[in-house]
C-alpha cells in the first residue's frame, strides 16, 4: 500500500494512485491541499507567516467553490 502526506491518503496500487490523480476534481483538489498543509504544519515545513498565507489562499478557494455551488 502506498501512502502520501504521511499516511493521510492511501492507495492500494500505483494504478489506483494514477487514476485518482487523473480524475481529480475541484473539491478533491481542495481537500488534498488541506491535507498537504496539515502534513506540512505537523512536520514544521512552513513558518507561521507561510502557513497563514496558505491558509488564507485556501479559504478564498473554498469560498469561490461554495459560490459556484450556490449559483
PyMOL Python script that loads the backbone (N, CA, C, O; Angstrom):
from pymol import cmd

cmd.read_pdbstr("""\
ATOM      1  N   UNK A   1       0.852  -1.178   0.000  1.00  0.00           N
ATOM      2  CA  UNK A   1       0.000   0.000   0.000  1.00  0.00           C
ATOM      3  C   UNK A   1       0.895   1.237   0.000  1.00  0.00           C
ATOM      4  O   UNK A   1       1.819   1.347   0.806  1.00  0.00           O
ATOM      5  N   UNK A   2       0.614   2.153  -0.900  1.00  0.00           N
ATOM      6  CA  UNK A   2       1.339   3.413  -0.979  1.00  0.00           C
ATOM      7  C   UNK A   2       0.583   4.492  -0.215  1.00  0.00           C
ATOM      8  O   UNK A   2      -0.648   4.505  -0.186  1.00  0.00           O
ATOM      9  N   UNK A   3       1.328   5.383   0.394  1.00  0.00           N
ATOM     10  CA  UNK A   3       0.702   6.490   1.109  1.00  0.00           C
ATOM     11  C   UNK A   3       1.370   7.799   0.706  1.00  0.00           C
ATOM     12  O   UNK A   3       2.518   7.817   0.262  1.00  0.00           O
ATOM     13  N   UNK A   4       0.631   8.895   0.869  1.00  0.00           N
ATOM     14  CA  UNK A   4       1.168  10.235   0.682  1.00  0.00           C
ATOM     15  C   UNK A   4       0.750  11.087   1.866  1.00  0.00           C
ATOM     16  O   UNK A   4      -0.187  10.756   2.592  1.00  0.00           O
ATOM     17  N   UNK A   5       1.459  12.184   2.045  1.00  0.00           N
ATOM     18  CA  UNK A   5       1.199  13.105   3.155  1.00  0.00           C
ATOM     19  C   UNK A   5       1.223  12.388   4.500  1.00  0.00           C
ATOM     20  O   UNK A   5       0.322  12.544   5.324  1.00  0.00           O
ATOM     21  N   UNK A   6       2.261  11.610   4.697  1.00  0.00           N
ATOM     22  CA  UNK A   6       2.448  10.934   5.975  1.00  0.00           C
ATOM     23  C   UNK A   6       1.387   9.912   6.309  1.00  0.00           C
ATOM     24  O   UNK A   6       1.132   9.651   7.485  1.00  0.00           O
ATOM     25  N   UNK A   7       0.762   9.329   5.303  1.00  0.00           N
ATOM     26  CA  UNK A   7      -0.261   8.315   5.532  1.00  0.00           C
ATOM     27  C   UNK A   7      -1.675   8.851   5.563  1.00  0.00           C
ATOM     28  O   UNK A   7      -2.612   8.087   5.797  1.00  0.00           O
ATOM     29  N   UNK A   8      -1.860  10.155   5.332  1.00  0.00           N
ATOM     30  CA  UNK A   8      -3.209  10.726   5.336  1.00  0.00           C
ATOM     31  C   UNK A   8      -4.037  10.237   4.152  1.00  0.00           C
ATOM     32  O   UNK A   8      -5.264  10.188   4.224  1.00  0.00           O
ATOM     33  N   UNK A   9      -3.362   9.878   3.068  1.00  0.00           N
ATOM     34  CA  UNK A   9      -4.037   9.332   1.889  1.00  0.00           C
ATOM     35  C   UNK A   9      -3.332   8.038   1.521  1.00  0.00           C
ATOM     36  O   UNK A   9      -2.105   7.986   1.444  1.00  0.00           O
ATOM     37  N   UNK A  10      -4.119   6.995   1.293  1.00  0.00           N
ATOM     38  CA  UNK A  10      -3.553   5.679   0.987  1.00  0.00           C
ATOM     39  C   UNK A  10      -4.098   5.164  -0.339  1.00  0.00           C
ATOM     40  O   UNK A  10      -5.247   5.416  -0.704  1.00  0.00           O
ATOM     41  N   UNK A  11      -3.246   4.438  -1.045  1.00  0.00           N
ATOM     42  CA  UNK A  11      -3.626   3.825  -2.307  1.00  0.00           C
ATOM     43  C   UNK A  11      -3.182   2.373  -2.295  1.00  0.00           C
ATOM     44  O   UNK A  11      -2.105   2.047  -1.797  1.00  0.00           O
ATOM     45  N   UNK A  12      -4.021   1.500  -2.847  1.00  0.00           N
ATOM     46  CA  UNK A  12      -3.711   0.075  -2.896  1.00  0.00           C
ATOM     47  C   UNK A  12      -2.661  -0.240  -3.951  1.00  0.00           C
ATOM     48  O   UNK A  12      -1.909  -1.205  -3.816  1.00  0.00           O
ATOM     49  N   UNK A  13      -2.610   0.580  -5.007  1.00  0.00           N
ATOM     50  CA  UNK A  13      -1.676   0.291  -6.094  1.00  0.00           C
ATOM     51  C   UNK A  13      -1.286   1.587  -6.795  1.00  0.00           C
ATOM     52  O   UNK A  13      -1.924   2.624  -6.616  1.00  0.00           O
ATOM     53  N   UNK A  14      -0.246   1.509  -7.582  1.00  0.00           N
ATOM     54  CA  UNK A  14       0.186   2.666  -8.379  1.00  0.00           C
ATOM     55  C   UNK A  14      -0.899   3.026  -9.389  1.00  0.00           C
ATOM     56  O   UNK A  14      -1.112   4.203  -9.682  1.00  0.00           O
ATOM     57  N   UNK A  15      -1.573   2.031  -9.912  1.00  0.00           N
ATOM     58  CA  UNK A  15      -2.667   2.263 -10.861  1.00  0.00           C
ATOM     59  C   UNK A  15      -3.795   3.059 -10.209  1.00  0.00           C
ATOM     60  O   UNK A  15      -4.336   3.983 -10.815  1.00  0.00           O
ATOM     61  N   UNK A  16      -4.149   2.702  -8.976  1.00  0.00           N
ATOM     62  CA  UNK A  16      -5.190   3.435  -8.256  1.00  0.00           C
ATOM     63  C   UNK A  16      -4.759   4.878  -8.017  1.00  0.00           C
ATOM     64  O   UNK A  16      -5.568   5.797  -8.147  1.00  0.00           O
ATOM     65  N   UNK A  17      -3.496   5.080  -7.669  1.00  0.00           N
ATOM     66  CA  UNK A  17      -2.967   6.425  -7.466  1.00  0.00           C
ATOM     67  C   UNK A  17      -3.047   7.235  -8.767  1.00  0.00           C
ATOM     68  O   UNK A  17      -3.529   8.367  -8.772  1.00  0.00           O
ATOM     69  N   UNK A  18      -2.568   6.641  -9.868  1.00  0.00           N
ATOM     70  CA  UNK A  18      -2.587   7.330 -11.153  1.00  0.00           C
ATOM     71  C   UNK A  18      -4.004   7.679 -11.589  1.00  0.00           C
ATOM     72  O   UNK A  18      -4.242   8.769 -12.110  1.00  0.00           O
ATOM     73  N   UNK A  19      -4.940   6.767 -11.382  1.00  0.00           N
ATOM     74  CA  UNK A  19      -6.335   7.022 -11.721  1.00  0.00           C
ATOM     75  C   UNK A  19      -6.900   8.167 -10.891  1.00  0.00           C
ATOM     76  O   UNK A  19      -7.614   9.025 -11.411  1.00  0.00           O
ATOM     77  N   UNK A  20      -6.581   8.177  -9.608  1.00  0.00           N
ATOM     78  CA  UNK A  20      -7.063   9.254  -8.735  1.00  0.00           C
ATOM     79  C   UNK A  20      -6.538  10.603  -9.213  1.00  0.00           C
ATOM     80  O   UNK A  20      -7.294  11.569  -9.309  1.00  0.00           O
ATOM     81  N   UNK A  21      -5.258  10.668  -9.508  1.00  0.00           N
ATOM     82  CA  UNK A  21      -4.648  11.926  -9.945  1.00  0.00           C
ATOM     83  C   UNK A  21      -5.258  12.399 -11.262  1.00  0.00           C
ATOM     84  O   UNK A  21      -5.515  13.591 -11.433  1.00  0.00           O
ATOM     85  N   UNK A  22      -5.486  11.490 -12.176  1.00  0.00           N
ATOM     86  CA  UNK A  22      -6.027  11.847 -13.486  1.00  0.00           C
ATOM     87  C   UNK A  22      -7.479  12.310 -13.428  1.00  0.00           C
ATOM     88  O   UNK A  22      -7.917  13.065 -14.295  1.00  0.00           O
ATOM     89  N   UNK A  23      -8.220  11.876 -12.434  1.00  0.00           N
ATOM     90  CA  UNK A  23      -9.649  12.194 -12.361  1.00  0.00           C
ATOM     91  C   UNK A  23      -9.990  13.158 -11.229  1.00  0.00           C
ATOM     92  O   UNK A  23     -11.159  13.297 -10.868  1.00  0.00           O
ATOM     93  N   UNK A  24      -9.003  13.814 -10.676  1.00  0.00           N
ATOM     94  CA  UNK A  24      -9.236  14.690  -9.525  1.00  0.00           C
ATOM     95  C   UNK A  24     -10.153  15.856  -9.911  1.00  0.00           C
ATOM     96  O   UNK A  24      -9.990  16.459 -10.972  1.00  0.00           O
ATOM     97  N   UNK A  25     -11.105  16.163  -9.049  1.00  0.00           N
ATOM     98  CA  UNK A  25     -11.999  17.293  -9.289  1.00  0.00           C
ATOM     99  C   UNK A  25     -11.650  18.438  -8.336  1.00  0.00           C
ATOM    100  O   UNK A  25     -10.778  18.297  -7.479  1.00  0.00           O
ATOM    101  N   UNK A  26     -12.327  19.556  -8.491  1.00  0.00           N
ATOM    102  CA  UNK A  26     -12.015  20.742  -7.683  1.00  0.00           C
ATOM    103  C   UNK A  26     -12.172  20.483  -6.184  1.00  0.00           C
ATOM    104  O   UNK A  26     -11.334  20.902  -5.385  1.00  0.00           O
ATOM    105  N   UNK A  27     -13.235  19.801  -5.814  1.00  0.00           N
ATOM    106  CA  UNK A  27     -13.486  19.542  -4.395  1.00  0.00           C
ATOM    107  C   UNK A  27     -12.376  18.671  -3.793  1.00  0.00           C
ATOM    108  O   UNK A  27     -11.881  18.954  -2.702  1.00  0.00           O
ATOM    109  N   UNK A  28     -11.995  17.618  -4.507  1.00  0.00           N
ATOM    110  CA  UNK A  28     -10.907  16.764  -4.009  1.00  0.00           C
ATOM    111  C   UNK A  28      -9.575  17.501  -4.001  1.00  0.00           C
ATOM    112  O   UNK A  28      -8.747  17.285  -3.115  1.00  0.00           O
ATOM    113  N   UNK A  29      -9.369  18.364  -4.977  1.00  0.00           N
ATOM    114  CA  UNK A  29      -8.123  19.141  -5.029  1.00  0.00           C
ATOM    115  C   UNK A  29      -7.990  20.005  -3.778  1.00  0.00           C
ATOM    116  O   UNK A  29      -6.912  20.079  -3.189  1.00  0.00           O
ATOM    117  N   UNK A  30      -9.062  20.649  -3.373  1.00  0.00           N
ATOM    118  CA  UNK A  30      -9.024  21.484  -2.171  1.00  0.00           C
ATOM    119  C   UNK A  30      -8.782  20.632  -0.933  1.00  0.00           C
ATOM    120  O   UNK A  30      -8.011  21.017  -0.055  1.00  0.00           O
ATOM    121  N   UNK A  31      -9.433  19.485  -0.858  1.00  0.00           N
ATOM    122  CA  UNK A  31      -9.223  18.595   0.290  1.00  0.00           C
ATOM    123  C   UNK A  31      -7.775  18.122   0.361  1.00  0.00           C
ATOM    124  O   UNK A  31      -7.200  18.035   1.446  1.00  0.00           O
ATOM    125  N   UNK A  32      -7.188  17.818  -0.789  1.00  0.00           N
ATOM    126  CA  UNK A  32      -5.793  17.385  -0.809  1.00  0.00           C
ATOM    127  C   UNK A  32      -4.843  18.516  -0.394  1.00  0.00           C
ATOM    128  O   UNK A  32      -3.851  18.282   0.296  1.00  0.00           O
ATOM    129  N   UNK A  33      -5.155  19.721  -0.816  1.00  0.00           N
ATOM    130  CA  UNK A  33      -4.345  20.867  -0.385  1.00  0.00           C
ATOM    131  C   UNK A  33      -4.435  21.025   1.128  1.00  0.00           C
ATOM    132  O   UNK A  33      -3.433  21.310   1.784  1.00  0.00           O
ATOM    133  N   UNK A  34      -5.627  20.842   1.683  1.00  0.00           N
ATOM    134  CA  UNK A  34      -5.787  20.900   3.135  1.00  0.00           C
ATOM    135  C   UNK A  34      -4.948  19.825   3.817  1.00  0.00           C
ATOM    136  O   UNK A  34      -4.292  20.095   4.823  1.00  0.00           O
ATOM    137  N   UNK A  35      -4.965  18.610   3.279  1.00  0.00           N
ATOM    138  CA  UNK A  35      -4.182  17.529   3.868  1.00  0.00           C
ATOM    139  C   UNK A  35      -2.688  17.815   3.764  1.00  0.00           C
ATOM    140  O   UNK A  35      -1.932  17.571   4.704  1.00  0.00           O
ATOM    141  N   UNK A  36      -2.276  18.327   2.623  1.00  0.00           N
ATOM    142  CA  UNK A  36      -0.861  18.650   2.437  1.00  0.00           C
ATOM    143  C   UNK A  36      -0.436  19.739   3.411  1.00  0.00           C
ATOM    144  O   UNK A  36       0.658  19.679   3.973  1.00  0.00           O
ATOM    145  N   UNK A  37      -1.288  20.726   3.612  1.00  0.00           N
ATOM    146  CA  UNK A  37      -0.981  21.796   4.556  1.00  0.00           C
ATOM    147  C   UNK A  37      -0.890  21.240   5.977  1.00  0.00           C
ATOM    148  O   UNK A  37       0.030  21.589   6.717  1.00  0.00           O
ATOM    149  N   UNK A  38      -1.822  20.391   6.360  1.00  0.00           N
ATOM    150  CA  UNK A  38      -1.794  19.782   7.686  1.00  0.00           C
ATOM    151  C   UNK A  38      -0.513  18.971   7.883  1.00  0.00           C
ATOM    152  O   UNK A  38       0.142  19.080   8.920  1.00  0.00           O
ATOM    153  N   UNK A  39      -0.163  18.171   6.903  1.00  0.00           N
ATOM    154  CA  UNK A  39       1.060  17.372   6.964  1.00  0.00           C
ATOM    155  C   UNK A  39       2.289  18.277   7.091  1.00  0.00           C
ATOM    156  O   UNK A  39       3.185  18.016   7.894  1.00  0.00           O
ATOM    157  N   UNK A  40       2.317  19.330   6.295  1.00  0.00           N
ATOM    158  CA  UNK A  40       3.451  20.257   6.325  1.00  0.00           C
ATOM    159  C   UNK A  40       3.564  20.972   7.664  1.00  0.00           C
ATOM    160  O   UNK A  40       4.663  21.141   8.193  1.00  0.00           O
ATOM    161  N   UNK A  41       2.430  21.388   8.210  1.00  0.00           N
ATOM    162  CA  UNK A  41       2.446  22.074   9.506  1.00  0.00           C
ATOM    163  C   UNK A  41       2.935  21.144  10.613  1.00  0.00           C
ATOM    164  O   UNK A  41       3.724  21.547  11.468  1.00  0.00           O
ATOM    165  N   UNK A  42       2.466  19.903  10.591  1.00  0.00           N
ATOM    166  CA  UNK A  42       2.874  18.945  11.618  1.00  0.00           C
ATOM    167  C   UNK A  42       4.368  18.644  11.555  1.00  0.00           C
ATOM    168  O   UNK A  42       4.976  18.268  12.557  1.00  0.00           O
ATOM    169  N   UNK A  43       4.949  18.810  10.380  1.00  0.00           N
ATOM    170  CA  UNK A  43       6.356  18.498  10.188  1.00  0.00           C
ATOM    171  C   UNK A  43       7.243  19.743  10.130  1.00  0.00           C
ATOM    172  O   UNK A  43       8.420  19.654   9.780  1.00  0.00           O
ATOM    173  N   UNK A  44       6.681  20.893  10.470  1.00  0.00           N
ATOM    174  CA  UNK A  44       7.457  22.120  10.559  1.00  0.00           C
ATOM    175  C   UNK A  44       8.063  22.596   9.252  1.00  0.00           C
ATOM    176  O   UNK A  44       9.148  23.176   9.245  1.00  0.00           O
ATOM    177  N   UNK A  45       7.370  22.356   8.148  1.00  0.00           N
ATOM    178  CA  UNK A  45       7.915  22.727   6.847  1.00  0.00           C
ATOM    179  C   UNK A  45       7.686  24.192   6.493  1.00  0.00           C
ATOM    180  O   UNK A  45       8.367  24.726   5.618  1.00  0.00           O
ATOM    181  N   UNK A  46       6.744  24.845   7.155  1.00  0.00           N
ATOM    182  CA  UNK A  46       6.448  26.242   6.873  1.00  0.00           C
ATOM    183  C   UNK A  46       6.604  27.082   8.131  1.00  0.00           C
ATOM    184  O   UNK A  46       6.410  26.603   9.248  1.00  0.00           O
ATOM    185  N   UNK A  47       6.960  28.349   7.925  1.00  0.00           N
ATOM    186  CA  UNK A  47       6.971  29.305   9.031  1.00  0.00           C
ATOM    187  C   UNK A  47       5.520  29.681   9.344  1.00  0.00           C
ATOM    188  O   UNK A  47       4.603  29.317   8.607  1.00  0.00           O
ATOM    189  N   UNK A  48       5.326  30.401  10.428  1.00  0.00           N
ATOM    190  CA  UNK A  48       3.971  30.855  10.781  1.00  0.00           C
ATOM    191  C   UNK A  48       3.403  31.719   9.666  1.00  0.00           C
ATOM    192  O   UNK A  48       2.238  31.569   9.295  1.00  0.00           O
ATOM    193  N   UNK A  49       4.208  32.615   9.136  1.00  0.00           N
ATOM    194  CA  UNK A  49       3.748  33.518   8.082  1.00  0.00           C
ATOM    195  C   UNK A  49       3.362  32.744   6.815  1.00  0.00           C
ATOM    196  O   UNK A  49       2.343  33.034   6.188  1.00  0.00           O
ATOM    197  N   UNK A  50       4.177  31.768   6.451  1.00  0.00           N
ATOM    198  CA  UNK A  50       3.873  30.954   5.274  1.00  0.00           C
ATOM    199  C   UNK A  50       2.580  30.171   5.482  1.00  0.00           C
ATOM    200  O   UNK A  50       1.744  30.093   4.582  1.00  0.00           O
ATOM    201  N   UNK A  51       2.422  29.603   6.645  1.00  0.00           N
ATOM    202  CA  UNK A  51       1.203  28.845   6.955  1.00  0.00           C
ATOM    203  C   UNK A  51      -0.026  29.741   6.886  1.00  0.00           C
ATOM    204  O   UNK A  51      -1.072  29.333   6.381  1.00  0.00           O
ATOM    205  N   UNK A  52       0.103  30.954   7.392  1.00  0.00           N
ATOM    206  CA  UNK A  52      -1.021  31.896   7.385  1.00  0.00           C
ATOM    207  C   UNK A  52      -1.418  32.256   5.949  1.00  0.00           C
ATOM    208  O   UNK A  52      -2.604  32.295   5.624  1.00  0.00           O
ATOM    209  N   UNK A  53      -0.437  32.517   5.101  1.00  0.00           N
ATOM    210  CA  UNK A  53      -0.729  32.852   3.707  1.00  0.00           C
ATOM    211  C   UNK A  53      -1.426  31.690   3.014  1.00  0.00           C
ATOM    212  O   UNK A  53      -2.420  31.892   2.316  1.00  0.00           O
ATOM    213  N   UNK A  54      -0.922  30.492   3.197  1.00  0.00           N
ATOM    214  CA  UNK A  54      -1.524  29.315   2.567  1.00  0.00           C
ATOM    215  C   UNK A  54      -2.953  29.113   3.074  1.00  0.00           C
ATOM    216  O   UNK A  54      -3.854  28.797   2.297  1.00  0.00           O
ATOM    217  N   UNK A  55      -3.152  29.296   4.368  1.00  0.00           N
ATOM    218  CA  UNK A  55      -4.486  29.167   4.958  1.00  0.00           C
ATOM    219  C   UNK A  55      -5.459  30.176   4.331  1.00  0.00           C
ATOM    220  O   UNK A  55      -6.587  29.821   3.988  1.00  0.00           O
ATOM    221  N   UNK A  56      -5.026  31.417   4.186  1.00  0.00           N
ATOM    222  CA  UNK A  56      -5.891  32.448   3.603  1.00  0.00           C
ATOM    223  C   UNK A  56      -6.203  32.136   2.134  1.00  0.00           C
ATOM    224  O   UNK A  56      -7.334  32.325   1.686  1.00  0.00           O
ATOM    225  N   UNK A  57      -5.211  31.663   1.393  1.00  0.00           N
ATOM    226  CA  UNK A  57      -5.436  31.279  -0.007  1.00  0.00           C
ATOM    227  C   UNK A  57      -6.444  30.145  -0.100  1.00  0.00           C
ATOM    228  O   UNK A  57      -7.342  30.165  -0.941  1.00  0.00           O
ATOM    229  N   UNK A  58      -6.292  29.180   0.752  1.00  0.00           N
ATOM    230  CA  UNK A  58      -7.207  28.042   0.767  1.00  0.00           C
ATOM    231  C   UNK A  58      -8.626  28.488   1.096  1.00  0.00           C
ATOM    232  O   UNK A  58      -9.578  28.023   0.470  1.00  0.00           O
ATOM    233  N   UNK A  59      -8.778  29.370   2.057  1.00  0.00           N
ATOM    234  CA  UNK A  59     -10.108  29.891   2.390  1.00  0.00           C
ATOM    235  C   UNK A  59     -10.743  30.611   1.211  1.00  0.00           C
ATOM    236  O   UNK A  59     -11.947  30.481   0.993  1.00  0.00           O
ATOM    237  N   UNK A  60      -9.963  31.366   0.448  1.00  0.00           N
ATOM    238  CA  UNK A  60     -10.501  32.059  -0.728  1.00  0.00           C
ATOM    239  C   UNK A  60     -10.962  31.059  -1.780  1.00  0.00           C
ATOM    240  O   UNK A  60     -12.021  31.230  -2.385  1.00  0.00           O
ATOM    241  N   UNK A  61     -10.165  30.015  -1.997  1.00  0.00           N
ATOM    242  CA  UNK A  61     -10.560  28.988  -2.963  1.00  0.00           C
ATOM    243  C   UNK A  61     -11.835  28.280  -2.531  1.00  0.00           C
ATOM    244  O   UNK A  61     -12.721  28.032  -3.349  1.00  0.00           O
ATOM    245  N   UNK A  62     -11.927  27.954  -1.248  1.00  0.00           N
ATOM    246  CA  UNK A  62     -13.117  27.283  -0.735  1.00  0.00           C
ATOM    247  C   UNK A  62     -14.339  28.183  -0.850  1.00  0.00           C
ATOM    248  O   UNK A  62     -15.431  27.710  -1.165  1.00  0.00           O
ATOM    249  N   UNK A  63     -14.164  29.469  -0.598  1.00  0.00           N
ATOM    250  CA  UNK A  63     -15.258  30.423  -0.710  1.00  0.00           C
ATOM    251  C   UNK A  63     -15.748  30.520  -2.150  1.00  0.00           C
ATOM    252  O   UNK A  63     -16.954  30.542  -2.398  1.00  0.00           O
ATOM    253  N   UNK A  64     -14.824  30.577  -3.090  1.00  0.00           N
ATOM    254  CA  UNK A  64     -15.204  30.630  -4.500  1.00  0.00           C
ATOM    255  C   UNK A  64     -15.921  29.348  -4.926  1.00  0.00           C
ATOM    256  O   UNK A  64     -16.889  29.390  -5.686  1.00  0.00           O
ATOM    257  N   UNK A  65     -15.436  28.214  -4.430  1.00  0.00           N
ATOM    258  CA  UNK A  65     -16.068  26.948  -4.756  1.00  0.00           C
ATOM    259  C   UNK A  65     -17.501  26.924  -4.216  1.00  0.00           C
ATOM    260  O   UNK A  65     -18.411  26.452  -4.898  1.00  0.00           O
ATOM    261  N   UNK A  66     -17.704  27.423  -3.014  1.00  0.00           N
ATOM    262  CA  UNK A  66     -19.038  27.473  -2.422  1.00  0.00           C
ATOM    263  C   UNK A  66     -19.951  28.391  -3.219  1.00  0.00           C
ATOM    264  O   UNK A  66     -21.124  28.076  -3.417  1.00  0.00           O
ATOM    265  N   UNK A  67     -19.422  29.536  -3.684  1.00  0.00           N
ATOM    266  CA  UNK A  67     -20.206  30.464  -4.501  1.00  0.00           C
ATOM    267  C   UNK A  67     -20.661  29.795  -5.789  1.00  0.00           C
ATOM    268  O   UNK A  67     -21.800  29.982  -6.215  1.00  0.00           O
ATOM    269  N   UNK A  68     -19.783  29.020  -6.413  1.00  0.00           N
ATOM    270  CA  UNK A  68     -20.119  28.325  -7.655  1.00  0.00           C
ATOM    271  C   UNK A  68     -21.211  27.293  -7.403  1.00  0.00           C
ATOM    272  O   UNK A  68     -22.123  27.150  -8.218  1.00  0.00           O
ATOM    273  N   UNK A  69     -21.131  26.577  -6.295  1.00  0.00           N
ATOM    274  CA  UNK A  69     -22.144  25.560  -5.980  1.00  0.00           C
ATOM    275  C   UNK A  69     -23.508  26.193  -5.742  1.00  0.00           C
ATOM    276  O   UNK A  69     -24.534  25.596  -6.069  1.00  0.00           O
ATOM    277  N   UNK A  70     -23.529  27.399  -5.174  1.00  0.00           N
ATOM    278  CA  UNK A  70     -24.799  28.051  -4.861  1.00  0.00           C
ATOM    279  C   UNK A  70     -25.458  28.668  -6.085  1.00  0.00           C
ATOM    280  O   UNK A  70     -26.668  28.894  -6.087  1.00  0.00           O
ATOM    281  N   UNK A  71     -24.685  28.940  -7.117  1.00  0.00           N
ATOM    282  CA  UNK A  71     -25.248  29.585  -8.327  1.00  0.00           C
ATOM    283  C   UNK A  71     -25.562  28.607  -9.386  1.00  0.00           C
ATOM    284  O   UNK A  71     -26.038  28.988 -10.456  1.00  0.00           O
TER     285      UNK A  71
END
""", "prot")
cmd.dss("prot")
cmd.show_as("cartoon", "prot")
cmd.util.cbc("prot")
cmd.orient("prot")
